[in-house]
């Protein structure tokens, strides 16, 4: 069977390698990005460039978007020349951005009015997972729609979880990212305490690697904290955005998240002081001036 034509919107740290893996898997691909220079490499690899999000949608049996935040998603989907106006009846829209559940539910309703199926499918796995095609997708929406697009997801990821109706994928993603934020915040605090007590931070990490405190996030973020060097694999600005979305969702649901709120405030302080785009492990800078 011929592979469905895929449209892809958003070629940032995650989107560009995801799109490249679709090309490697043989999917016809049309791409659009707000910064046009990011398109060139994929066009050289065989993708077609769209002039607008609507044009990318019109060319697609399956349209994927992964953009930075809710306003960006609203703009590319609902703005002038937005993708909603180009989606064909019978096509599928997959939102892999991290946004509020309510926004994806609204887009799903707008898609349904046009005879378009929809999934929220945020991802985890980092830039290295995107490059290797080993992302994990958190899916909200109909199981039958997921079954239709599994070959597309398989070109970009190693596993996907069907979590419930529209919005469920975003709920789990926000909960997951809050947990990651808390883990790295807690690690940075522990390192600050150890260092202040006269024990080198490396010693604490060595013990943690052999204890119940060990976690995969430690392997990735501890080296950054120890070096004080924070190249943005998962930018601080995006983690701050996700924590804010998680706190907004908690307020909406009437759930108290005191640790999450305290962590969000700490990330906020570091973000306001940052002068460049850094990884969220830069939370360690909070103690630099203490």
ZIPEZI-V127760 format. One record per backbone hydrogen bond with DSSP energy under -1.0 kcal/mol. NH is the residue of the N-H (numbers start at 1). CO is the residue of the C=O. Records with the same first field share a line. If there is no record, write none. Layout:
# ZIPEZI-V127760
NH->CO  CO
This chain:
# ZIPEZI-V127760
6->28
7->62
8->30
9->64
10->32
16->12
18->14
19->15
20->16
21->17
22->18
23->19
24->20
25->21
26->23
27->22
30->6
31->48
32->8
38->35
39->36
43->39
44->40
46->43
47->42
48->29
50->31
54->81
56->52
57->53
58->54
59->55
60->57
61->5
62->5
63->92
64->7
65->94
66->9
73->69
74->70
75->71
76->72
77->73
78->74
79->75
82->79
83->76
84->77
86->83
87->83
90->115
91->88
92->61
93->117
94->63
95->119
96->65
104->100
105->101
106->102
107->103
108->104
109->105
110->106
111->107
112->108
113->109
114->111
115->112
116->111
117->91
119->93
120->140
121->95
124->136
129->125
130->126
131->127
132->128
134->129
135->156
136->124
137->159
138->122
139->161
140->120
141->164
146->142
147->143
148->144
149->145
153->149
154->150
156->153
157->153
158->135
159->135
161->137
163->139
168->165
171->167
172->168
173->169
174->170
175->171
176->172
177->173
178->174
179->175
180->176
181->177
182->178
183->179
184->180
185->181
186->182
187->183
188->184
189->185
190->186
191->187
192->188
193->189
194->190
195->191
196->192
197->193
198->195
199->194
203->200
204->200
205->201
206->202
207->203
208->204
209->205
210->207
211->208
214->211
218->215
220->216
221->217
222->218
225->221
226->222
227->223
228->224
229->224
233->231
236->278
239->235
240->236
241->237
242->238
243->239
244->240
245->241
246->242
247->243
248->244
249->245
250->246
251->247
252->248
253->249
254->250
255->250
261->257
262->258
263->259
264->260
265->261
266->262
267->263
268->264
269->265
270->266
271->267
272->268
273->269
274->270
279->230
280->234
282->279
283->280
284->281
285->282
286->283
287->284
288->285
